[in-house]
Amino acid sequence: METQASLRGVRVSAQKGRLVADMVRGLPVEKALNVLTFSPKKSAKIIKKVLESAIANAEHNDGADIDELKVKTIYVEKGASLRRFRARAKGRGAQIEKQTCHVFVTVGN
């Protein structure tokens, strides 16, 4: 039995999100939450929220025991970029891309 949760369009780059996702992949849920709680990264707070959602889904929808759950899969994909412009010299403009990502978490036995 596997249960999923996802969050789309997060204002964190996929590369930075993957650094945190790699820390908790395959861990028991309790230990993964502990690692994410004490990580100083911005994406750790976001991924923790998605993991808590997956746990709640497993408990409510599938009647799973929380103590036996593990992080089966967790991956972060690149989302749409927000394009912004910054004023430069001589009336020019330089494009800035603000990255977004999608987070997908699956928990199971």
N, C-alpha and C positions, 0 to 999 in steps of 0.2 A: 504494500500500500504506500503510495506516494502522494504528497499534497504539495501544491504549488502556490506561489505568490509572486507578483511582479509589480514593478514600479517603473513607469515610463516618463521620459523627458526630464530626468534629474539634472540639475545644473552643476554637474561635475564631469570632468573628462573621463572617457572610458579607461584610459591608461591609469589614471589615479584610482579609479574604482576597482580595477583588476588587482592592484597591489593589496588592497584590503580583502578582496574576495579570496585571494590565494591563501590568506592567513587562516581562514575558517573552513575551507573546503574539506569535507570528510570528518570533521570533528563532531562529537556529541553536542546536542543543542545547548545544554547547560554551559559547557566549556566555551562554545562559540560565542554565546552571549557575553560571557565574562571577558573574553579577548576583545570583543567589539566595544564593551563598556569602557575599558581602560586604554583604548587606542586613541592617540591624539589627532588622528586624521579626520577631515570633514566627512569623507565618504563612509567612515566607520559608523557614524551616527545614522546615516541614511540606510545603510545595509542592515544595521541592527533593527531598524523599524520594519523593514521588509521581512526579515527573519522572524520577528515577533508575529507578524501577520500570517506567515506560513504556519507557525506553531498554532496560532489561534484557529486557522482553517482546519488543520489536522485534528485538533481537539473537538471542534464544533461539528464539522461536516462528517468526519470519518470515525469519531470516537476513539482516537488514538491516545495511547499513554505517553505523556510528555517525557517521562524519564527514559524511554527507549528510543526516542527520535534522534536521528543524525542528519547532518547536512549532506544530502545525497549529491546534489549538483548545485552549483552557484556560478552564474556567469554574468558578465557585464558587456553589453554590446553598445556600439556607437549609435547615437541618436542624431537628430537633425541639429545643425549648427545655427545659432543665432548670428546673423551678420550685422555688424555695427561699423560705423565709420568714425575715424579720428581725424581731426584737422591737422594738416601738415603745412610745410612752408610753401609759399608762392601759390596759394589757393588750391593746393591739391588735397586729396583725401586718401587715407590709407585704410584698407579694410581690416577689421578685427573679427575673428570668428570666436564666438563664445560656445564652447563645446557642451553637448548634453549627452546623456547615456540612458540605457534601459537596463534595469537590474532584474534578474530572474533567479528565484530560489526554489529548490525542491527539497522537502524533508521527507524522511521515511525511516523504516526500521533497518 
